[in-house]
Amino acid sequence: MYTEDNQLYIAHCDNGPLYMVGKMANRHGLIAGATGTGKTVTLQVLAESFCEAGVPCFMADMKGDLSGISQAGQMSSFIEKRCPEFGIENPQFHGCPTRFFDVYGEQGHPLRATISDMGPQLLSRLLGLNETQTGILNIVFKIADDRGLLLIDMKDLRLMLDYVAKNAREFTTTYGTITSVSVGAIQRALLALEAEGGDLFFGEPSFNVFDFLQTEGGKGVMNVLAADKLMLNPKLYSTFLLWLLSELYTQLPEVGDLPLPKLIFFFDEAHMLFKDTSKALVDKIEQVIRLVRSKGVGVYFVTQSPDDIPEVIAGQLGNRILHGLRAYTPKEQKAVKAAAQTFRTNPNFNTEAAILELGTGEALVSLIDEKGAPCIVERAKILFPLSQIGAITDDQRNELIRKSRIYGVYDKSFDRESAYEVLVEQQKQEEKRLQKEAEEEEKRKAKEAKERERSRSTSSRSTTTRKKKSTAGKALEKTINTTATTIGRNLGNQIVRSILGSIFKKR
């Protein structure tokens, strides 16, 4: 419940109402507690209060329950009993302006990002790559950037990986070693992600985070992400929310401490974000959390136990609401003790014992005061929501989607020229070039063969002519010789006859 002096009434203790100071709401927060202790209702109460103050919120809806924030609530015996305790005489039930989103595009406006927007670090986490494979993916992104190749969807990345692997020798000197084994592992991880529907997340139009920062009628819009199906892939869910948070940090301008935040980002099931996450990425998350508050964004982690949050990040969560915890094992008892030590002690009760005694709707609350210091912890009852508790019908959801101001903006995807189209065209041109070279080589060989044939034919004719000339010469020589012999013989006979005749006449 919002008050005019930029304070949000969210809980009531023995000493009276507990208010969250508006200008301290961007100091982040934690909502923790075991299953069934009231975390979701607390989130809804906080979101309603921010809505009334004109602050938009983003939240993931795990079971569909938060969709009820779009509809007016109604009186119940439980609420009727709590009204006198909270000093509320006539609660004004109302819904909040709500927009529904869904990565798969089934229960809300599609939410997409390009491969380039996601970046190699988050994509490596999503694909579960090791250090070597992450290095290869960084090289692929660098080559794509250097060559002006846009990585928009998964087919762009797959073909880019194939292109880099086939030309590894060309790139190794400049970018580093590229092995086909690592490239193959990345390709397999992409196929696994695609089989789980992750490919629907990558594409265009890419989501503009400024569409989260909207108001309607002076109230902040509640941006509700349908996450029941997304939760089946915890790594995609947590990486996607981390990408959204990173985009807010990157895109929004510096504004410092405002009277009220520009956006409240509820990160539900936060333990998934830090499970199996490298130290380098945790450090990156810590940096984003630390700096995003100067962009006017408050981040509230919702989880089952405070120790789900790394200490380096937990130290930045100033506004804390802790519901009951279970302590049946030594590990759980240790977690309760650690949680109690995160609060500023209240001398009126034992914090550690109170954590185990809290009933549904009760919580230990410690908020940041106007000077930026945490207040002493109070045992309090969280206010009831003024909107509907529980899921809405499919017809109600579809009607709100159709009436949304961004209806049609993200609902139809498109595929512009990117790395895939460029590389396919290059492959076609290369195939044409190779085919042309092959044809020219074939023509050259045919021409050479014809010339050789012509040369052999000319040589053969010359040989035949020489042979004929040689035969004719021999015949002529023989004839001449024969003739000469005959003439010689006849002439000799005549001479002989002439001489002999003269002798005989003398006688």
C-alpha positions in Angstrom: 0.0 0.0 0.0 1.5 3.3 -1.1 1.4 6.5 0.8 1.8 10.0 -0.6 5.2 10.6 1.1 6.9 8.0 -1.0 6.6 5.2 1.5 5.2 1.8 1.0 3.2 0.2 3.8 3.9 -3.6 3.5 3.7 -5.1 7.0 2.5 -4.5 10.5 4.2 -5.4 13.8 3.5 -4.8 17.5 4.9 -1.3 17.2 2.7 -0.4 14.2 3.1 -0.2 10.4 6.4 -1.0 8.7 7.2 1.2 5.7 9.7 0.8 2.9 11.3 4.1 2.1 10.8 4.8 -1.6 14.2 6.3 -2.3 15.8 3.2 -0.6 13.8 0.7 -2.6 16.6 0.5 -5.2 19.0 -0.8 -2.5 17.8 -4.2 -3.5 16.2 -6.9 -1.3 15.6 -10.5 -0.3 12.4 -12.4 0.2 13.2 -15.9 1.6 11.3 -18.7 3.2 10.4 -22.4 3.0 7.7 -23.6 0.5 4.2 -22.6 1.6 5.3 -19.8 4.0 3.9 -17.0 1.9 6.7 -15.7 -0.3 4.5 -15.4 -3.4 1.9 -13.3 -1.5 4.6 -11.1 -0.1 6.0 -10.5 -3.6 2.4 -9.7 -4.8 1.9 -7.2 -1.9 5.2 -5.5 -2.7 4.5 -5.3 -6.4 1.0 -3.8 -5.8 2.5 -1.1 -3.6 5.1 -0.2 -6.3 2.3 -0.3 -8.9 0.3 2.3 -6.9 3.4 4.4 -6.6 3.8 4.4 -10.3 6.8 2.0 -10.4 6.6 -0.8 -12.9 7.7 -4.3 -11.9 9.0 -7.4 -13.6 8.3 -10.8 -12.1 8.4 -14.5 -13.2 5.2 -16.5 -12.6 6.1 -20.1 -11.7 2.7 -21.6 -11.3 0.4 -19.0 -12.8 -0.6 -17.6 -9.4 0.8 -14.1 -10.0 -1.5 -13.6 -13.0 -4.2 -12.8 -10.5 -2.5 -9.4 -9.9 -4.3 -8.2 -13.0 -7.7 -8.6 -11.4 -9.4 -7.1 -8.4 -9.4 -9.2 -5.2 -12.4 -9.7 -2.9 -13.2 -9.8 0.8 -12.6 -13.1 2.6 -12.8 -14.2 6.2 -9.0 -14.1 6.5 -8.8 -10.5 5.2 -11.8 -9.4 7.3 -10.0 -10.6 10.4 -6.7 -8.9 9.4 -8.3 -5.5 8.6 -8.5 -4.3 12.2 -5.0 -5.5 12.9 -3.6 -3.4 10.0 -5.8 -0.4 10.7 -7.6 -0.8 7.4 -11.4 -0.1 7.5 -12.5 -0.4 4.0 -10.0 -2.1 1.6 -10.3 -0.9 -2.0 -9.7 -4.0 -4.0 -8.3 -3.5 -7.5 -6.2 -5.1 -10.1 -3.0 -3.7 -11.6 -2.3 -2.9 -15.3 -0.6 -6.1 -16.4 1.3 -7.4 -19.5 2.0 -11.0 -20.0 5.2 -12.4 -21.6 6.3 -15.8 -22.5 9.6 -17.0 -24.1 7.7 -19.6 -26.0 5.0 -17.1 -27.1 2.1 -19.3 -25.8 0.9 -17.4 -22.7 2.0 -13.9 -23.5 4.0 -11.7 -25.8 7.2 -13.4 -27.1 10.4 -12.4 -25.5 13.4 -12.8 -27.8 17.1 -11.9 -27.9 19.7 -12.1 -30.6 22.7 -14.4 -30.2 24.9 -11.2 -30.2 22.7 -9.7 -27.5 23.2 -12.7 -25.3 27.0 -12.7 -25.8 29.5 -15.5 -25.4 29.7 -15.5 -21.6 26.0 -16.0 -20.9 25.6 -18.3 -23.9 28.5 -20.5 -22.6 26.6 -20.8 -19.3 23.4 -21.6 -21.0 25.1 -24.3 -23.1 27.1 -25.7 -20.2 30.5 -25.3 -22.0 33.9 -25.8 -20.4 36.7 -23.3 -20.3 38.2 -24.4 -23.6 34.9 -24.5 -25.4 34.0 -21.0 -24.0 37.3 -19.8 -25.5 36.4 -21.1 -28.9 33.0 -19.5 -28.7 34.7 -16.2 -27.8 36.8 -16.6 -31.0 33.7 -17.2 -33.1 32.0 -14.1 -31.8 35.2 -12.1 -32.4 35.6 -13.3 -36.0 31.9 -12.5 -36.7 32.4 -9.0 -35.3 35.6 -8.4 -37.4 33.8 -9.6 -40.5 30.6 -7.7 -40.0 28.5 -10.9 -39.7 25.4 -10.6 -37.5 24.6 -13.4 -35.2 20.9 -13.3 -34.7 19.5 -16.8 -34.3 20.8 -20.3 -33.8 21.3 -21.1 -37.5 23.6 -18.1 -37.7 25.7 -19.4 -34.9 25.7 -23.0 -36.2 26.9 -22.0 -39.7 29.4 -19.6 -38.2 30.9 -22.4 -36.1 31.1 -24.6 -39.3 32.7 -21.8 -41.2 35.3 -21.2 -38.5 36.1 -24.9 -38.2 36.6 -25.3 -42.0 38.9 -22.3 -42.1 40.7 -23.0 -38.8 44.2 -22.8 -40.3 43.4 -19.3 -41.6 42.2 -18.1 -38.1 44.5 -19.9 -35.7 47.5 -17.5 -36.1 45.4 -14.4 -35.5 42.8 -15.6 -33.0 44.2 -18.8 -31.4 43.9 -22.5 -31.7 40.6 -23.8 -33.0 39.9 -27.5 -32.6 37.2 -29.5 -34.4 36.5 -31.4 -31.2 35.6 -28.3 -29.3 33.5 -26.9 -32.2 31.7 -30.3 -32.4 30.9 -30.1 -28.6 29.4 -26.6 -29.0 27.3 -27.8 -32.0 26.0 -30.7 -29.9 25.1 -28.4 -27.1 23.2 -26.1 -29.5 21.2 -29.1 -30.8 20.3 -30.1 -27.2 19.1 -26.5 -26.5 17.1 -26.4 -29.7 15.4 -29.7 -28.8 14.3 -28.1 -25.5 12.7 -25.2 -27.3 15.6 -22.8 -26.6 15.8 -21.8 -30.2 12.5 -19.9 -29.8 14.2 -17.4 -27.6 16.7 -16.3 -30.2 15.6 -14.2 -33.1 14.0 -10.8 -34.0 12.4 -8.6 -33.1 14.7 -8.4 -30.0 13.0 -7.2 -26.9 13.4 -3.6 -25.9 13.8 -3.4 -22.1 12.3 0.1 -22.1 9.0 -1.6 -22.7 9.2 -2.8 -19.1 9.3 0.9 -17.9 5.7 1.8 -18.7 2.8 3.2 -16.7 -0.9 3.3 -17.3 -3.2 5.8 -15.6 -0.3 6.8 -13.3 0.2 3.2 -12.1 3.2 1.1 -12.9 2.7 -1.8 -15.3 3.2 -5.3 -13.9 5.3 -7.3 -16.4 4.5 -11.0 -15.7 6.6 -13.7 -17.3 4.9 -17.1 -17.7 7.6 -19.4 -16.4 5.8 -22.7 -15.7 7.2 -24.2 -18.9 10.5 -22.2 -18.8 11.2 -23.7 -15.4 11.6 -27.1 -17.0 14.9 -25.8 -18.2 16.4 -24.1 -15.1 19.6 -22.9 -16.9 17.6 -21.2 -19.6 15.3 -19.6 -17.1 18.1 -18.2 -14.9 20.3 -17.2 -17.9 17.4 -15.4 -19.5 16.6 -13.4 -16.4 20.3 -12.6 -16.0 20.3 -11.4 -19.6 17.3 -9.1 -18.9 19.1 -7.7 -15.9 22.3 -7.1 -17.9 20.3 -5.4 -20.6 18.8 -3.0 -18.1 22.2 -2.2 -16.7 23.6 -1.7 -20.2 20.7 0.3 -21.7 19.4 2.5 -18.9 21.1 5.9 -18.2 22.6 6.8 -14.8 20.0 8.5 -12.6 21.4 8.1 -9.0 19.0 7.8 -6.1 15.5 8.8 -7.1 12.5 9.4 -4.8 11.2 6.1 -6.3 12.9 3.5 -8.5 12.3 3.3 -12.2 11.8 -0.4 -12.1 11.6 -3.3 -9.5 13.0 -6.6 -10.8 11.9 -9.7 -8.8 14.2 -12.6 -9.4 12.2 -15.7 -8.3 13.9 -19.1 -7.6 17.1 -17.2 -7.4 19.1 -20.2 -6.3 19.0 -21.4 -9.9 21.1 -18.4 -10.9 24.0 -19.3 -8.8 23.9 -23.1 -9.1 27.0 -24.4 -11.0 28.0 -20.9 -11.9 31.6 -20.0 -12.3 33.3 -17.5 -10.0 33.9 -15.2 -13.0 30.2 -15.1 -13.7 29.3 -14.6 -10.0 31.7 -11.7 -10.0 30.0 -10.3 -13.1 26.5 -10.7 -11.5 27.8 -8.9 -8.3 29.1 -6.0 -10.4 25.7 -5.7 -12.2 23.8 -5.8 -9.0 26.0 -3.2 -7.4 25.9 -0.8 -10.3 22.3 -1.3 -11.6 20.9 0.6 -8.6 22.4 3.8 -10.0 20.2 3.2 -13.0 17.1 3.3 -10.8 16.5 -0.4 -10.7 15.9 -2.4 -7.5 16.5 -6.2 -7.6 14.7 -8.4 -5.2 15.8 -12.1 -4.9 13.1 -14.6 -4.0 14.4 -17.9 -2.8 13.8 -20.7 -0.2 16.9 -20.0 2.0 19.1 -16.9 2.4 22.2 -19.0 2.0 21.2 -19.7 -1.6 22.6 -16.2 -2.3 26.5 -15.9 -2.4 27.7 -13.7 0.4 29.3 -11.2 -1.9 25.8 -10.5 -3.3 23.8 -11.0 -0.2 25.7 -8.1 1.4 24.1 -5.7 -1.1 20.5 -6.7 -0.3 19.4 -4.1 2.2 15.6 -4.7 2.5 15.0 -8.2 3.9 11.8 -10.2 4.5 12.4 -13.7 5.9 9.5 -16.1 6.3 9.7 -19.3 8.3 12.5 -21.8 7.7 12.8 -25.5 8.4 15.5 -26.9 10.6 15.3 -30.7 10.7 19.0 -31.4 9.8 22.3 -30.0 11.1 22.8 -28.2 7.8 19.3 -26.6 8.0 20.0 -25.6 11.6 23.3 -24.0 10.5 21.4 -22.1 7.8 18.9 -20.7 10.3 21.6 -19.5 12.6 23.4 -17.8 9.7 20.1 -16.2 8.6 19.5 -14.8 12.1 23.0 -13.3 12.1 22.2 -11.2 9.0 19.6 -9.1 10.9 20.2 -6.2 13.3 19.2 -7.7 16.6 15.9 -6.8 18.3 16.2 -7.2 22.1 12.5 -8.0 22.4 12.8 -11.5 20.9 15.3 -14.2 19.9 15.7 -13.9 16.2 16.9 -17.5 15.6 14.0 -18.9 17.6 11.5 -16.7 15.8 12.6 -17.9 12.4 11.4 -21.4 13.4 8.1 -20.2 14.9 6.8 -18.0 12.1 3.4 -18.9 10.8 2.1 -18.5 7.2 2.0 -14.8 6.3 4.3 -13.9 9.1 7.9 -12.8 8.6 11.0 -11.1 10.1 11.3 -7.7 8.4 14.3 -5.4 8.3 14.1 -2.4 5.9 16.6 0.4 5.1 15.8 3.7 6.8 16.1 7.1 5.2 19.8 7.3 6.1 20.6 4.1 4.4 21.0 2.0 7.6 19.1 -1.3 8.3 16.4 -1.0 10.9 16.3 -3.5 13.8 14.5 -6.7 12.8 10.7 -6.9 13.5 8.4 -9.8 13.7 5.5 -8.8 11.5 2.5 -9.8 9.5 2.6 -9.1 5.8 -0.4 -7.1 4.4 -2.9 -8.9 2.3 -3.1 -8.2 -1.5 -5.8 -6.0 -2.9 -5.7 -7.9 -6.2 -6.8 -11.5 -6.8 -4.9 -14.3 -5.2 -4.5 -17.2 -7.6 -4.5 -17.7 -11.4 -6.8 -16.1 -13.9 -8.6 -17.9 -16.8 -7.2 -18.4 -20.3 -9.9 -16.1 -21.6 -9.0 -13.3 -19.2 -5.3 -13.7 -20.1 -5.9 -13.6 -23.8 -8.1 -10.5 -23.5 -5.4 -8.7 -21.7 -2.8 -9.7 -24.3 -5.0 -8.4 -27.1 -5.6 -5.1 -25.3 -1.9 -4.6 -24.5 -0.2 -1.5 -26.0 2.6 -3.7 -27.4 0.3 -6.2 -29.0 1.7 -7.1 -32.4 5.1 -5.6 -31.7 6.8 -8.8 -30.8 4.2 -11.4 -31.7 5.5 -11.9 -35.3 9.1 -12.8 -35.9 11.2 -11.9 -38.9 14.5 -13.0 -40.4 16.7 -10.4 -41.9 20.1 -10.9 -43.6 22.6 -12.1 -41.1 25.6 -14.4 -40.9 23.7 -17.4 -42.2 22.5 -15.7 -45.4 25.9 -14.0 -46.0 27.8 -17.3 -45.5 25.4 -19.3 -47.6 25.8 -16.7 -50.4 29.6 -16.9 -50.0 29.4 -20.7 -50.3 27.3 -20.4 -53.4 29.8 -17.9 -54.9 32.7 -20.2 -54.0 31.0 -23.2 -55.5 30.4 -21.2 -58.7 34.0 -20.1 -58.8 35.2 -23.6 -58.3 32.8 -24.9 -60.9 34.0 -22.2 -63.3 37.6 -23.1 -62.6 36.8 -26.7 -63.1 35.1 -26.0 -66.5 37.9 -23.8 -67.6 40.4 -26.5 -66.6 38.4 -29.1 -68.5 38.3 -26.8 -71.6 42.1 -26.2 -71.3 42.7 -30.0 -71.1 40.4 -30.6 -74.0 42.2 -27.9 -76.0 45.6 -29.4 -75.1 44.3 -32.8 -76.1 43.1 -31.5 -79.4 46.4 -29.8 -80.1 48.3 -33.0 -79.2 46.0 -34.9 -81.6 46.6 -32.3 -84.3 50.3 -32.4 -83.7 50.3 -36.2 -83.9 48.2 -36.1 -87.1 50.6 -33.6 -88.7 53.6 -35.7 -87.7 51.9 -38.8 -89.1 51.3 -37.1 -92.5 54.9 -35.9 -92.6 56.1 -39.4 -91.9 53.9 -40.9 -94.6 55.1 -38.3 -97.1 58.7 -39.0 -96.3 58.0 -42.6 -96.6 56.4 -42.2 -100.0 59.2 -39.9 -101.1 61.7 -42.4 -99.9 59.9 -45.3 -101.8 59.6 -43.2 -105.0 63.3 -42.2 -104.8 64.3 -45.8 -104.3 62.2 -46.8 -107.3 63.6 -44.0 -109.5 67.1 -44.9 -108.4 66.5 -48.5 -109.2 65.0 -47.5 -112.6 67.9 -45.3 -113.3 70.3 -47.9 -112.2 68.6 -50.5 -114.4 68.4 -48.2 -117.3 72.0 -47.2 -116.9 73.0 -50.8 -116.7 70.9 -51.6 -119.8 72.3 -48.6 -121.7 75.8 -49.5 -120.6 75.4 -53.0 -121.6 74.0 -52.1 -125.1 76.7 -49.5 -125.6 79.3 -51.9 -124.6 78.0 -54.5 -127.1 77.9 -51.9 -129.9 81.5 -50.9 -129.1 82.6 -54.6 -129.1 80.7 -55.3 -132.3 82.3 -52.2 -133.9 85.8 -53.2 -133.0 85.4 -56.8 -134.0 83.8 -55.8 -137.3 86.7 -53.6 -138.2 89.2 -56.4 -137.4 87.4 -58.9 -139.6 87.1 -56.4 -142.5 90.9 -55.9 -142.4 91.4 -59.5 -142.6 
